[in-house]
Amino acid sequence: MRRSKSELCSGNLELHLVGYGDGGGPLYVPAGGAWESWPEEHLSRRWPDFQPWEFRSRDLSKVLVLDVRLLDGLQALRSLVGVPIAVNSGYRTVAHNRKIEGSPYSQHLLGKAADIVISGMSVSRMKTAATRVPAFERGGIGTYPGQGFIHVDVRGVKARWNQ
């Protein structure tokens, strides 16, 4: 189910676990839904084209898990293509993943995947652009031409598929 920005930005989200930093410690974003709430100044500008609410599980869970490598890859892709990228699906809770009949081994469950649409691009062109981003070239890229989106993930092992 597609949720509106206002629903996804509602005050229900208490804390975002956004992966692990260079020192191995967890990186969190407090409730509020913007990177600007990060205490580290450089992180507030790290992903200027994306906001946490875009990656929230569509069941409106209060938890958001994201791998920083996914965010870095998406920002690199956005810089490469120079046009907006819409995130159709980011992090998924186990319950939501079951409801939509997602794979029980989905990278979305780990905060390592996003289903995206790049404004004005065909699925074929989106895939070509994604393969130019090292994080995705070494990860998963799936194409869904009938639905008009691609899946990208940072699993660390090259995987390709077409639905």
Backbone as CSV, one residue per row, in Angstrom:
resi,resn,N_x,N_y,N_z,CA_x,CA_y,CA_z,C_x,C_y,C_z
1,MET,0.833,-1.166,0.000,0.000,0.000,0.000,0.889,1.245,0.000
2,ARG,0.631,2.144,-0.909,1.381,3.395,-0.999,0.832,4.359,0.047
3,ARG,1.704,4.931,0.856,1.288,5.867,1.905,1.660,7.280,1.489
4,SER,0.903,8.256,1.970,1.176,9.651,1.654,2.364,10.154,2.472
5,LYS,2.971,11.244,1.984,4.088,11.844,2.709,3.658,12.244,4.113
6,SER,2.456,12.805,4.259,2.015,13.247,5.583,1.879,12.068,6.543
7,GLU,1.400,10.923,6.062,1.313,9.744,6.914,2.695,9.261,7.317
8,LEU,3.595,9.240,6.338,4.932,8.727,6.598,5.748,9.676,7.470
9,CYS,5.417,10.953,7.468,6.130,11.943,8.281,5.475,12.153,9.636
10,SER,4.387,11.457,9.906,3.669,11.677,11.160,4.577,11.406,12.347
11,GLY,4.187,11.871,13.490,5.006,11.748,14.691,5.112,10.339,15.236
12,ASN,4.623,9.348,14.536,4.655,7.984,15.047,6.038,7.351,15.027
13,LEU,6.941,7.892,14.253,8.266,7.285,14.135,9.141,7.795,15.260
14,GLU,9.566,6.906,16.132,10.282,7.314,17.326,11.795,7.397,17.116
15,LEU,12.366,6.466,16.389,13.808,6.444,16.233,14.170,5.694,14.964
16,HIS,15.145,6.189,14.261,15.622,5.539,13.041,16.994,4.946,13.315
17,LEU,17.150,3.649,13.177,18.484,3.059,13.183,18.925,3.050,11.738
18,VAL,20.020,3.734,11.444,20.424,3.932,10.056,21.715,3.183,9.761
19,GLY,21.921,2.054,10.383,23.104,1.274,10.079,24.193,1.501,11.109
20,TYR,25.404,1.260,10.690,26.530,1.313,11.607,27.636,2.165,11.024
21,GLY,28.223,2.980,11.877,29.267,3.897,11.446,30.608,3.203,11.300
22,ASP,31.599,3.995,10.945,32.938,3.462,10.713,33.501,2.758,11.944
23,GLY,33.143,3.232,13.134,33.630,2.623,14.365,32.794,1.438,14.820
24,GLY,31.769,1.068,14.073,30.930,-0.069,14.407,29.736,0.274,15.263
25,GLY,29.655,1.509,15.760,28.526,1.910,16.596,27.307,2.246,15.761
26,PRO,26.116,2.114,16.346,24.891,2.427,15.597,24.766,3.921,15.330
27,LEU,24.173,4.256,14.186,23.870,5.631,13.835,22.362,5.789,13.897
28,TYR,21.903,6.751,14.665,20.471,6.963,14.844,20.059,8.351,14.376
29,VAL,18.830,8.457,13.924,18.204,9.744,13.654,17.020,9.834,14.599
30,PRO,16.965,10.829,15.486,15.802,10.970,16.368,14.535,11.249,15.576
31,ALA,13.402,11.080,16.220,12.110,11.356,15.590,12.121,12.769,15.019
32,GLY,11.431,12.956,13.944,11.377,14.255,13.290,11.485,14.104,11.791
33,GLY,12.074,13.018,11.350,12.036,12.695,9.941,12.979,13.447,9.036
34,ALA,14.015,14.083,9.558,14.959,14.788,8.691,16.384,14.505,9.135
35,TRP,17.276,14.433,8.167,18.681,14.191,8.480,19.247,15.310,9.342
36,GLU,18.637,16.499,9.281,19.150,17.641,10.021,19.183,17.380,11.522
37,SER,18.444,16.381,11.985,18.436,16.086,13.412,19.679,15.305,13.854
38,TRP,20.527,14.917,12.905,21.749,14.221,13.253,22.696,15.188,13.943
39,PRO,23.371,14.768,15.002,24.303,15.669,15.664,25.563,15.923,14.838
40,GLU,25.971,14.970,14.030,27.177,15.136,13.223,26.858,16.020,12.027
41,GLU,27.506,17.161,11.951,27.191,18.149,10.919,27.357,17.600,9.506
42,HIS,28.412,16.817,9.263,28.643,16.330,7.898,27.540,15.383,7.433
43,LEU,26.883,14.686,8.348,25.825,13.768,7.951,24.556,14.501,7.541
44,SER,24.364,15.707,8.039,23.154,16.452,7.681,23.148,16.835,6.213
45,ARG,24.310,16.796,5.571,24.402,17.112,4.143,24.771,15.896,3.295
46,ARG,24.870,14.751,3.910,25.354,13.563,3.207,24.385,13.075,2.138
47,TRP,23.069,13.163,2.406,22.056,12.661,1.479,21.042,13.764,1.190
48,PRO,21.435,14.814,0.488,20.550,15.973,0.315,19.286,15.702,-0.493
49,ASP,19.269,14.637,-1.270,18.121,14.376,-2.138,17.146,13.342,-1.589
50,PHE,17.365,12.897,-0.367,16.504,11.874,0.236,16.206,12.241,1.678
51,GLN,15.045,11.805,2.157,14.639,12.019,3.544,14.221,10.684,4.162
52,PRO,14.354,10.532,5.470,14.032,9.250,6.120,12.631,8.729,5.827
53,TRP,11.627,9.619,5.790,10.259,9.149,5.594,10.089,8.378,4.288
54,GLU,10.943,8.636,3.296,10.822,7.936,2.009,11.097,6.440,2.140
55,PHE,11.845,6.054,3.157,12.281,4.674,3.319,11.465,3.912,4.356
56,ARG,10.507,4.577,4.974,9.736,3.972,6.055,8.881,2.817,5.541
57,SER,8.791,1.761,6.342,7.941,0.626,5.999,6.515,1.110,5.832
58,ARG,5.839,0.629,4.814,4.507,1.121,4.486,3.446,0.704,5.495
59,ASP,3.816,-0.109,6.496,2.872,-0.419,7.569,3.001,0.582,8.716
60,LEU,3.783,1.631,8.506,3.975,2.731,9.452,4.584,2.276,10.770
61,SER,5.456,1.295,10.715,6.200,0.852,11.885,6.971,2.029,12.482
62,LYS,7.245,1.947,13.766,8.004,3.005,14.436,9.506,2.809,14.298
63,VAL,9.918,1.800,13.564,11.337,1.517,13.386,11.704,1.689,11.923
64,LEU,12.871,2.242,11.683,13.413,2.346,10.335,14.852,1.873,10.377
65,VAL,15.174,0.862,9.591,16.529,0.341,9.511,17.040,0.613,8.109
66,LEU,18.172,1.287,8.013,18.771,1.574,6.711,20.277,1.378,6.787
67,ASP,20.815,0.781,5.752,22.256,0.638,5.625,22.787,1.912,4.960
68,VAL,23.786,2.536,5.554,24.303,3.788,4.995,24.844,3.591,3.582
69,ARG,25.273,2.374,3.256,25.771,2.113,1.895,24.654,2.244,0.861
70,LEU,23.427,1.877,1.248,22.283,2.061,0.354,22.055,3.546,0.107
71,LEU,22.043,4.325,1.178,21.839,5.767,1.048,22.950,6.418,0.231
72,ASP,24.192,6.010,0.472,25.314,6.545,-0.306,25.167,6.177,-1.784
73,GLY,24.748,4.930,-2.052,24.561,4.499,-3.439,23.444,5.262,-4.128
74,LEU,22.344,5.465,-3.421,21.238,6.215,-4.016,21.626,7.669,-4.269
75,GLN,22.390,8.255,-3.361,22.822,9.635,-3.575,23.777,9.710,-4.769
76,ALA,24.655,8.718,-4.903,25.557,8.669,-6.060,24.762,8.520,-7.358
77,LEU,23.734,7.687,-7.340,22.882,7.493,-8.506,22.149,8.787,-8.846
78,ARG,21.618,9.466,-7.850,20.916,10.739,-8.069,21.863,11.769,-8.680
79,SER,23.088,11.822,-8.183,24.086,12.754,-8.731,24.430,12.397,-10.173
80,LEU,24.490,11.117,-10.457,24.821,10.644,-11.803,23.728,11.004,-12.813
81,VAL,22.472,10.750,-12.465,21.386,10.959,-13.428,20.877,12.394,-13.446
82,GLY,21.056,13.118,-12.368,20.672,14.525,-12.332,19.177,14.809,-12.312
83,VAL,18.379,13.797,-12.002,16.921,13.978,-11.909,16.422,13.263,-10.652
84,PRO,15.221,13.619,-10.183,14.699,13.008,-8.958,14.531,11.492,-9.048
85,ILE,14.710,10.857,-7.900,14.489,9.419,-7.738,13.403,9.246,-6.689
86,ALA,12.343,8.516,-7.036,11.263,8.218,-6.092,11.507,6.835,-5.495
87,VAL,11.401,6.736,-4.185,11.553,5.457,-3.491,10.153,4.876,-3.282
88,ASN,9.864,3.779,-3.986,8.567,3.110,-3.842,8.525,2.227,-2.604
89,SER,9.661,1.616,-2.288,9.741,0.719,-1.140,11.172,0.733,-0.636
90,GLY,11.338,0.977,0.649,12.658,0.954,1.280,12.680,-0.156,2.309
91,TYR,12.847,0.235,3.564,12.828,-0.738,4.649,11.437,-1.366,4.764
92,ARG,11.414,-2.671,5.066,10.151,-3.377,5.315,10.251,-4.133,6.632
93,THR,9.205,-4.051,7.417,9.128,-4.914,8.591,8.806,-6.326,8.118
94,VAL,9.037,-7.299,8.975,8.720,-8.683,8.636,7.223,-8.810,8.359
95,ALA,6.401,-8.172,9.184,4.944,-8.267,9.005,4.520,-7.690,7.660
96,HIS,5.045,-6.530,7.303,4.668,-5.926,6.022,5.186,-6.765,4.854
97,ASN,6.392,-7.282,4.982,6.965,-8.112,3.922,6.104,-9.356,3.692
98,ARG,5.614,-9.960,4.765,4.716,-11.117,4.636,3.419,-10.719,3.945
99,LYS,2.874,-9.564,4.355,1.591,-9.103,3.808,1.658,-8.910,2.303
100,ILE,2.778,-8.401,1.810,2.909,-8.168,0.371,3.528,-9.364,-0.349
101,GLU,3.721,-10.459,0.409,4.293,-11.700,-0.119,5.691,-11.500,-0.691
102,GLY,6.493,-10.693,0.016,7.892,-10.495,-0.359,8.720,-11.710,0.016
103,SER,9.900,-11.795,-0.543,10.798,-12.901,-0.230,11.151,-12.883,1.255
104,PRO,11.156,-14.060,1.902,11.545,-14.086,3.316,13.017,-13.714,3.522
105,TYR,13.784,-13.685,2.448,15.200,-13.307,2.515,15.444,-11.939,1.888
106,SER,14.405,-11.142,1.765,14.487,-9.837,1.108,15.514,-8.930,1.766
107,GLN,16.276,-8.247,0.943,17.230,-7.253,1.435,16.517,-6.045,2.039
108,HIS,15.240,-5.861,1.707,14.448,-4.785,2.304,14.346,-4.976,3.819
109,LEU,14.302,-6.206,4.288,14.192,-6.501,5.716,15.424,-6.045,6.490
110,LEU,16.538,-5.938,5.798,17.806,-5.547,6.414,18.122,-4.069,6.207
111,GLY,17.231,-3.362,5.522,17.494,-1.954,5.232,18.557,-1.762,4.172
112,LYS,18.742,-2.774,3.325,19.788,-2.743,2.298,19.242,-2.573,0.896
113,ALA,17.926,-2.371,0.738,17.327,-2.346,-0.597,16.298,-1.242,-0.742
114,ALA,16.118,-0.830,-1.993,15.059,0.127,-2.334,14.539,-0.194,-3.725
115,ASP,13.234,-0.073,-3.879,12.600,-0.136,-5.195,12.390,1.307,-5.613
116,ILE,12.898,1.660,-6.791,12.936,3.071,-7.172,12.438,3.311,-8.595
117,VAL,12.061,4.555,-8.836,11.725,5.045,-10.168,12.543,6.309,-10.367
118,ILE,13.238,6.375,-11.494,14.012,7.570,-11.822,13.209,8.375,-12.834
119,SER,12.922,9.595,-12.475,12.062,10.468,-13.265,12.500,10.540,-14.730
120,GLY,11.538,10.218,-15.632,11.766,10.355,-17.066,12.613,9.269,-17.708
121,MET,12.919,8.198,-16.987,13.774,7.144,-17.543,13.017,5.831,-17.677
122,SER,13.348,5.094,-18.737,12.799,3.752,-18.915,13.464,2.810,-17.910
123,VAL,12.866,1.659,-17.700,13.444,0.654,-16.808,14.840,0.256,-17.293
124,SER,15.002,0.101,-18.596,16.301,-0.259,-19.154,17.366,0.799,-18.850
125,ARG,17.002,2.066,-19.019,17.952,3.150,-18.721,18.244,3.258,-17.224
126,MET,17.220,2.995,-16.389,17.449,3.005,-14.942,18.462,1.923,-14.555
127,LYS,18.293,0.737,-15.134,19.218,-0.367,-14.832,20.635,-0.009,-15.270
128,THR,20.773,0.542,-16.463,22.093,0.918,-16.959,22.755,1.928,-16.024
129,ALA,21.992,2.913,-15.584,22.531,3.924,-14.669,22.937,3.283,-13.342
130,ALA,22.106,2.387,-12.810,22.411,1.750,-11.524,23.691,0.931,-11.591
131,THR,23.953,0.301,-12.731,25.175,-0.506,-12.851,26.433,0.358,-12.834
132,ARG,26.277,1.660,-13.026,27.421,2.578,-12.998,27.759,3.045,-11.581
133,VAL,26.949,2.654,-10.611,27.193,3.000,-9.208,27.837,1.789,-8.535
134,PRO,29.082,1.925,-8.051,29.797,0.765,-7.491,29.024,-0.011,-6.429
135,ALA,28.311,0.655,-5.546,27.562,-0.041,-4.489,26.514,-0.981,-5.078
136,PHE,25.905,-0.584,-6.193,24.869,-1.412,-6.821,25.472,-2.385,-7.819
137,GLU,26.542,-2.009,-8.474,27.209,-2.915,-9.409,27.647,-4.175,-8.664
138,ARG,28.060,-4.008,-7.397,28.480,-5.138,-6.559,27.325,-5.707,-5.742
139,GLY,26.112,-5.227,-5.992,24.943,-5.688,-5.243,23.877,-6.207,-6.176
140,GLY,22.646,-6.077,-5.745,21.531,-6.573,-6.540,20.868,-5.476,-7.354
141,ILE,20.534,-5.818,-8.588,19.744,-4.938,-9.446,18.695,-5.810,-10.136
142,GLY,17.449,-5.530,-9.837,16.350,-6.257,-10.460,15.497,-5.294,-11.251
143,THR,14.999,-5.753,-12.384,14.148,-4.898,-13.219,12.720,-5.442,-13.224
144,TYR,11.778,-4.513,-13.202,10.359,-4.835,-13.200,9.681,-3.986,-14.268
145,PRO,9.909,-4.327,-15.556,9.400,-3.491,-16.643,7.882,-3.331,-16.643
146,GLY,7.153,-4.361,-16.286,5.698,-4.273,-16.268,5.179,-3.316,-15.207
147,GLN,5.980,-3.100,-14.180,5.584,-2.210,-13.088,6.342,-0.878,-13.129
148,GLY,7.333,-0.776,-14.005,8.019,0.487,-14.224,9.025,0.910,-13.172
149,PHE,9.635,-0.056,-12.454,10.636,0.311,-11.456,11.789,-0.670,-11.472
150,ILE,12.862,-0.296,-10.749,13.969,-1.212,-10.530,14.193,-1.358,-9.029
151,HIS,14.811,-2.471,-8.672,15.231,-2.752,-7.303,16.741,-2.602,-7.272
152,VAL,17.265,-1.924,-6.267,18.710,-1.852,-6.058,18.997,-2.248,-4.619
153,ASP,20.121,-2.933,-4.407,20.499,-3.259,-3.032,22.014,-3.360,-2.902
154,VAL,22.442,-3.375,-1.658,23.875,-3.379,-1.342,24.262,-4.667,-0.612
155,ARG,23.807,-5.799,-1.134,24.061,-7.091,-0.495,25.532,-7.488,-0.521
156,GLY,26.336,-6.864,-1.377,27.762,-7.179,-1.434,28.120,-8.300,-2.387
157,VAL,27.119,-8.906,-2.999,27.309,-9.971,-3.981,26.481,-9.601,-5.206
158,LYS,27.083,-9.688,-6.371,26.374,-9.320,-7.591,25.205,-10.264,-7.842
159,ALA,24.035,-9.681,-8.054,22.821,-10.440,-8.373,22.004,-9.625,-9.361
160,ARG,21.464,-10.286,-10.389,20.645,-9.620,-11.396,19.425,-10.476,-11.699
161,TRP,18.287,-9.828,-11.908,17.088,-10.543,-12.299,16.144,-9.585,-13.010
162,ASN,15.185,-10.199,-13.737,14.180,-9.460,-14.478,12.838,-10.126,-14.221
163,GLN,11.850,-9.352,-13.837,10.521,-9.920,-13.530,9.555,-9.602,-14.637
